[in-house]
Amino acid sequence: MNRFLAPAVTLVGVPAGLAVTGGNRQTVMTLTLAFWLAAAAFLAPRYPRTVLVFSLSLVAALRGSDLVGSGWVWPATAAFVAVVLAGRLRFAAVAGGVALLYGAGWDAFVMQEQHSADWTLAHVGGDALWLAAVLAATTAYLSTRRWQHEMSLRLAQDQHESELESRRRRAEERVGIARDLHDVVSHTLAVVGVHLNVALDAFDTDPEEARSSLRLAQDVRGQAMSDLKSLVDVLREGGAPAIAEPADGLDGLERLAEQVRAAGLTVSVNEFGERSHVPAAVATAIYRVVQESLTNTVRHAGASRVSVTLRYAPASVVVDVQDNGEAPDPVVDGNGIAGMRERVAALGGALTAGAGRSGFGVRATIPYPADGTREQG
């Protein structure tokens, strides 16, 4: 759609500009100029410098023939923008300067009987100011896009490093859990075995000692069951590598927002409800969904604004990330969206991604126990 925007603006803007500046000598020639400049603007993304030279030459020819009465560079605005976007700012500036010098010479010497020096200065000066503004605005836009691309790469690198750190910590957790399980199980079996042997040996000769040994074995067994239950709770509630990954959780959302704001986007984070009831595993999933959504916005959406909304309920949380960029049609589940969907599904929730109210939106609903009061990590 963007490819048709410049031709459409040119087709409408050139006649309007000539009418406002008093340069409309013949309506037919004005429309002819607008048509050819619009056609050239359509080809400008592929041949930017050629289109700029053609556009300026066409304007100069019609001005020299007195078929249009104003404008030396502004009718070719679309061509100038295309050249700057192609990374040829110097070429655009030189071409614009040559066109302005030619126009100033033409109005001052060839058309001196029809136009005063003040008229020439006003019109050529207005063209110069317009050209400077167009080049500056386009350069600023290009710099912003480059900065956003750089920030998207940095976000992706941060995410990759975070994943590597998560894998390292998961490996450490596995070793730690294996060590704890080994210590608990081996110690329990050894101690219980000793007491059972003592009870067996004293069963006939000293029943009281046998009962005492059995009581000790039962106590050790009870302590071991308690330790094992603690380890299982760790596995279930976020300590296990397959269940939850170390992350900043809900407290890290503002840091994510600040990173994206540094890329030039306006980011708002809104929370409704009580976050203290959110379990650690759910908080980690929320963080990852928001992180991936913001990364996709910076890299692909071409957005200027993104809103992150979290609504906490007693037994669920809704995460809504909405930008005002371009939504692909159809939406293809890449690794990022697929990963978010799998992460949310593992917690019993659901995630949708696609065209939203004003751009691209990601919405996830994640349930959790109504009485969950674990710290959100």
Beta strands, then each sheet from edge to edge (+ up, - down):
strand 1: 266-272
strand 2: 305-312
strand 3: 316-323
strand 4: 350-355
strand 5: 360-367
sheet 1: 1+ 2+ 3- 5+ 4-
end
